[in-house]
Amino acid sequence: MTEKKIIIRLEAEVDIRDTYYYYEECSRGLGTDFLLSLDALFSLIKRNSEIYQKVYKNIHRGLIQRFPYGVYNREEYY
């Protein structure tokens, strides 16, 4: 079985970077905690994205632990 890839859109990369810096300004290390929580969610999505709430057709949303953000994802088959 081939491992699923996560593709992050440019807009999301900018949001992730900005959120990291925001949390680092709030408390040193909190930005790193945010990135670790995001990475954990990405790992879970790669294993089974369908366990997360379906919000539209084949789009699912996973929520990041400890932080008020979610990740929207869809599987594409080629």
Protein Blocks (a to p, Z undefined) as FASTA:
>chain_A
ZZddddddfklmmmmmmmmmmmmmmoghjlmmmmmmmmmmmmmmmmommlpccfbhjacc
dddehiacddddddddZZ
